[in-house]
């Protein structure tokens, strides 16, 4: 902390009295900074005091409403606040103050479902409903509760250029996108989720900022040229000035937990953060979030997206790891997707056949130090292990759908029987399952990448880049076209009849089975994964019961040998067609591309 206490103050504009606002900005690239406050159609400029470590601070009185303002650097550069809490006029407009204490929370008694028992639902606010707002999403929460979801994971909501974006082109990490409902709208959303028993895990992006509307370069060394990322300039977490960049992003994470009551954060692509220091930023980040959770008396979880298959990601910080509570597992997705689709391009070159799916079901990661054809090197680590409850798995997500030529969902690629099988493999697996919005009723709308950039040259570059990536001369899924965005909106009517209703019923049954038989995913369970031909079985023996989940990937029916007996066995799910008669206790017939789950008293199966 600076000797003058400046670093103890929140970045940006904060209400510090009934009509007083305090402004704090880190601007080491400037010799002088003023605050230009816009009120009643007039702009008044107030000089800021220079503090230690490149910070500037000032207080402004007689502001009854949250002020609109900009910072003026060296008397000539008038810019939005890099820690702006609200950009109601878009990323090129002035910043506006936001008082988080103005919201009346009703969630004092809320307790999130532990991550080990969670069912996560990833959603994009802009396409989740026709209106594309937090308030419209609130109207659909009952549907998610009825499905069996315990946590929602909104894709990034920080302010981005224009009215439509995936969220990964955010320009202001602290500001909530105004077209979604702004910061107060997000508070209402989180409070409503908690009222329904749903936790909120927010997707945050700390590996880069968007290509348009970003002001950070003018203020200080937020970026580094020491390395690059696939998404643009890299954030500076290890070079000169990086202490304050770290503080900026840690403060951002703390803000979501403190001011918006989120129950966890999903950190995007941490493999895109290069930090060779002895005290990694990511460890500092998880420590900060866990500390604010402890102060609130609620567990706040940290989930990493990492492509490295590195067990140290989820090793506690006190033991030298990064301290995340869980990480995404692409291996599970890739292994299952390659089996069902037959695709072998790109990273699917490493997959194919049931061997790696079997290994993933047994070990979590399919690659733990083996040679990767796609990477041309060994991948993963044999050192350390990751508990099943620390791996978030999925059959599709925004990346796996959006980053393919046609942006097709799995059910559109492989048909309903295989999609049903995929759902069973995921939801009867020992991992933390995550659904991508709409998959529960076999949504057919694509989910392509979309943007609303105002710079014609940037938009042209995005269009050309995507077309080149997918080998298209003319991009029929033009990322800059509004039609591409609107085509991605969910069709909620589909869930009410036909194939959509049948798939929805299946997902509900599978999630009910997962709740009723915790042996499927509980820690400390003895688990045996076996493969015979096209049949994969997972036998789990817990304290009170034994379960057998069988998955047939073949074109003909398969017979599952249970052993001597499975007394009081109950078929919870069987096959892809109508359930047949109760099978004999010593065997189950599983139809083509079918699955079955049996459960019995502990010790019945030998």
Buried (B, 14 or more C-beta within 10 A) or exposed (E): EEEBEBBEBBBBBBBBEEEEBBBBBBBBBBEEBBBBBBBEEEBEEBEBEBBEBBBBBBBBEEBEEBBBBBBBBEEEBBBBBBBBBBBBEBBEBBBBBBBBEEBEBEBEEBEBBEBBBBBBBBBBBBBBBEBBBBBBBBEBBEBBBEBBBBBBBBBBBBBBBBBBBBBBBBBBBBBBBBBBBBBBBBBBBBBBBBBBBBBBBBBBBBBBBBBBBBBBEBBBBBBBEEBEBEBBBBBBBBBEBBEBBBBBBBBBBBBBBBBBBBBBBBBBBBBBBBBEEEEBBBBBBBBBBBBBBEEEEBBBBBBBBBBBBBBBBBBBBEEEBBBBBBBBBBBBBBBBBBBBBEBEEEBBBBBBEBEBBBBBBBBBBBBBEBEBEBEEEEBBBEEEEBBBBBBBBBBBBBBBBBBBBBBBBBBBBBEBBBBBBBBBBBBBBBBBBBBBBBBBBBBBBBBBBBBBBEEEEBBEEBBEEBBEEBEEEEBEBBBBBEEBBBBBBBEBEBBEEEBBBEBBEBBBBBBBBBEBBBBBBBEEBEBEBEBEEBBBBBBBBBEEBBBBBBBBBBEEEBEBEBBEBBEEBEBBBBBBEEEEEEBEBBEBBBBBBBBBBBBBEEEBBE
